[in-house]
């Protein structure tokens, strides 16, 4: 008879519940959009649904990622001990966990309006298909950015009943942000990825990786400035964007030697970028 407690622990590890950074990088852009779409006062019930949905769908994406990489992860130092790669969870179990998480996410979105519901189908498709992109393109980070930013049009749909150009501008900025931080993440695994034949932006950019990360970071800042103007945000948002620029400079310093541990630290630092931008948006609505 299976040990239920042990299975739950393995499923939690499979869903990366012990590594919240991915959920946070998905959460911050969603919160940006919720506060802007709600003019600084979003419906608390809608916010709660989106926060719960972020954690559920990020977990679903992690599960599908491990299913997709079940024959690759055992050959990569950083991932060889993951539940599916190590055999502690079967591929069939992983698909079952993914299905349950998607059903929970669908139950959450049923509390929102019809437009948000329609956009949610794209969210599921993105979560299910992203893990396979690294087999087809050297820029899976672009696809990841769309997946991680999809909460933006959904937030506007749920709170404003429409998805204005401002939402797509924010989404574009998030795509550029994902290219920047996930390239740093890919720099950690570059040697292993080359050996097993996995594609990534770090491999595509080669020795120009830091330059293209910088270009992506500048694009993020430009999108934030333009979005702030369209949303009527003021000084606090400007200060927050400047703080994000300083954090990007710090990340460039960290990756200067392309040392894997430092590149991973630079990747993690993006949590602070999301946080300071959100703080600036909230401050503008409440104190400007």
RAURLIN-V562545 format. One record per pair of residues at least 4 apart in sequence whose ideal C-beta (glycine too) atoms are under 6 Angstrom apart, sorted by sequence separation. I is the first residue (numbers start at 0). J is the second residue. D is the distance in whole Angstrom. If there is no record, write none. Layout:
BEGIN
I,J,D
I,J,D
END
This chain:
BEGIN
19,23,6
22,26,6
32,36,6
33,37,6
37,41,3
41,45,6
48,52,6
52,56,6
68,72,5
88,92,5
111,115,4
124,128,6
125,129,6
132,136,6
143,147,6
144,148,6
150,154,6
155,159,5
162,166,5
177,181,5
188,192,5
200,204,6
204,208,4
207,211,6
222,226,6
232,236,4
282,286,5
283,287,5
1,6,6
11,16,4
34,39,6
41,46,5
79,84,6
80,85,5
82,87,5
83,88,5
88,93,6
192,197,4
227,232,4
72,78,4
73,79,5
78,84,6
82,88,4
133,139,5
156,162,6
132,139,4
155,162,5
192,199,6
201,208,6
204,211,5
33,41,5
108,116,6
253,261,5
254,262,5
72,81,5
227,236,4
83,93,5
132,142,5
152,162,5
73,84,5
108,119,4
155,166,4
253,264,6
254,265,5
72,84,4
189,201,5
253,265,4
33,46,6
129,142,5
69,83,5
129,143,6
152,166,5
185,199,4
151,166,5
185,200,6
186,201,5
250,265,4
65,81,6
185,201,4
129,146,5
223,240,5
65,83,4
151,169,5
182,200,4
250,268,5
151,170,5
182,201,5
29,49,5
69,90,6
125,146,4
101,123,6
148,170,4
29,53,6
66,90,6
125,149,6
220,244,6
148,173,3
246,271,6
246,272,5
26,53,5
66,93,4
122,149,5
25,53,5
144,173,6
243,272,5
144,174,3
147,177,6
182,212,5
62,93,5
216,247,4
22,54,5
25,57,5
243,275,6
141,174,6
144,177,3
179,212,5
242,275,5
243,276,6
62,96,5
63,97,5
118,152,6
143,177,5
22,57,5
62,97,5
118,153,5
21,57,5
179,215,4
239,275,5
140,177,5
178,215,4
179,216,5
239,276,5
59,97,5
115,153,5
118,156,5
140,178,5
143,181,6
175,215,5
239,279,2
59,100,4
115,156,4
140,181,4
58,100,6
59,101,6
114,156,4
115,157,4
175,218,4
176,219,5
236,279,4
14,58,4
175,219,5
235,279,5
55,100,6
209,254,6
15,61,4
111,157,5
14,61,6
172,219,5
235,282,4
236,283,5
14,62,6
55,103,5
56,104,5
235,283,4
13,62,6
55,104,5
172,222,3
233,283,5
171,222,6
172,223,6
232,283,5
52,104,6
168,222,6
233,287,5
52,107,5
51,107,6
168,225,6
169,226,5
168,226,5
48,107,5
140,200,5
137,198,5
48,110,6
138,200,6
67,130,4
63,127,6
67,131,5
133,197,5
165,229,5
133,198,5
60,126,4
64,130,4
137,203,4
59,126,5
63,130,5
13,82,5
12,82,5
56,126,6
183,254,6
186,257,6
187,259,5
9,82,5
13,88,5
187,262,5
186,262,4
187,263,5
9,87,5
9,88,5
183,262,5
183,265,5
184,266,5
183,266,4
10,96,5
180,266,5
180,269,4
45,157,5
75,191,4
41,158,6
36,154,5
32,151,4
36,155,5
28,148,5
29,150,3
33,154,5
37,158,5
74,195,5
25,147,5
32,154,4
36,158,4
28,151,6
36,159,5
71,195,5
29,154,6
28,173,5
35,230,5
39,284,3
27,273,3
31,277,6
34,280,5
20,267,6
23,270,5
30,277,5
31,280,6
27,277,6
END
